[in-house]
Amino acid sequence: MMETSSRRIFLGACLGGVAAAAAGAAVYPVFRYLAPKAGTGARRKVEIPATELPEGAARFFEFEGKSAVLVRLNGGALVALSAVCTHLGCVVQWQKDKEQFLCPCHGGRFGADGAVLNGPPPKPLARLPLTVSGQTIVIG
C-alpha cells in the first residue's frame, strides 16, 4: 500500500514539472514579443529622412535602448514619443485609421500626442525632443 502511494506522489510531481516547463515554454516567446527590446547600443540622436514618413504613418525605432515612435499626423505635424506603455511596459501599436496607439497587453489607448484616452495606463507616453533640419527629422 505504501509503495503505490509514493509512486503516485512521484508521478504527480513529474507531471507537474512537465506541465510547468510546457507553460513556461509557451509564455516566454509571448513575453519577449511584447516586452521592449533591451539594447546596449543606445543612440542619443536618431535621424530619419522626412520622405520616409507620409501623413498618418508611424515609424518605430530604437532610442536610448528603448522602443520609440515617430508619427506624422494628418496635417503634417510631427510627434516623437516613447513606444513603451506606462502601465506594464509593453510596446504600443499605431492604429492609423483612428490616429491612436493601442497597448496590446491590457487595451490601454493613447492619443496621437501620447495622452491617455482610456484603460489602465497611469501616465501619458513620454515625449521625445524633435527638430526638423531640411529634409531630415532629428530625434534627441
N, C-alpha and C positions, 0 to 999 in steps of 0.2 A: 504494500500500500504506500509506503514512504517513497519507494523508488518511482512510482507513477506520478506522485505529486511533485517531486523535484524535477522530473523530466518535463512536466507541463510548465513549471516555472521557467526552466531553462529555455524551452521552445518559445514561450511567450516573450521572454526578454530578447531573444534573437529576432523574432518577428517585429517587435517594437523598434529595435535598432535598424532593421532593414527599412521599415516604414519611415523612420526619421531621416535616414540617409536619402531615400527617394524624394521626400518632401523638400529637403534642402537642395537637392539637385534640380528640382523643378522651380523653386523660388529664386535661387541665385541668379539665373540669367535675366529674369524679370527685374530684379533689383538693379542689376548692372545696367540694364537698358534705361530705366527711369532715373537713376542717380546721375548727378552731374559728373562730368569727367574730371578726374584729379590729374592735373598736369604739372610737370616740373618746368616746362618751358613757358613760363609766364611772360607774356608780352605786355609792355606798358603802353604801346601805341599800335593800333591796327589801322591800316589804310585799305579802303575799298573804293574801287572806281565807281563813280556815280552812275555810269551807264549800265552797271550790273544790277541795279535796283529800280525796276519800274514802279509806278504808282500802285499802291495796295499790296506790294510784295514785302516779304521779310527775309532777311539773310541772317542765319545763325553763324556764330564764330566763337572762338575761344579768346577770352580777355582776362589776363592776370590769373590764368589757371582755372577759370570757371566759364560756363556757357553764358553767352550774351547774344543779343539780337538787335539788329538794325532794321527799322521799319520806315518805309516811305508811304505816308498816308495819302489818301485821295486828296488832291490839292497840292501835293508836293512837299509838305512838311516832313522833316526827318526826326526820328526819335530813336535813341540808343538806350537799351535797358539791360539789366541782368536778366537772364532767362531762367533763373533759379527761383522757384516758388518760395515765398516766405513762410509757408506753412510747414512743410516737411522736406523741402529741398529738391523736389522733383523738377525736371526741366519742362517748362511750359511749351505749348504748341500754339502756333499762329493760325487763326481762323480768318482767312482773307475776306470771305463774304460778310462776316459780322464785324470785322476790324476789332477783334478781341483776342486775348490769349486765354487758353484753357489749360488748367493743370489736370493731367490725366490721373493723378493719384486720388484726389477727393473731389473733383469737379469745381474747384475754385475758378473764378473768372476775373480777368483783369482787363481794363480798357486799354486802348492803344497807347495811352500815356502812362500805363503801369498802375493806375488806381484800381483798388479792389472794387469789383462790381457786386459779387456775391460769393458765398462759400466760406470755408474756414480760414483763409489766409488773414493773418493779423495786421500785416503792413503791405503797402504797395511795393511793386518791383522797384529795385534801386535804379536810378537814372545814372547814365554814364556821360562824361563830358564829350562833347561832339563839336567839331568845326568842319567847315567846308572850305577847301583850298583849291580853287579852279574846278577841275573835274574829279577831284579826289575827296572822299569823305574820310576824316581822321577821327578815330575814337581814342580817347585817352589824353 
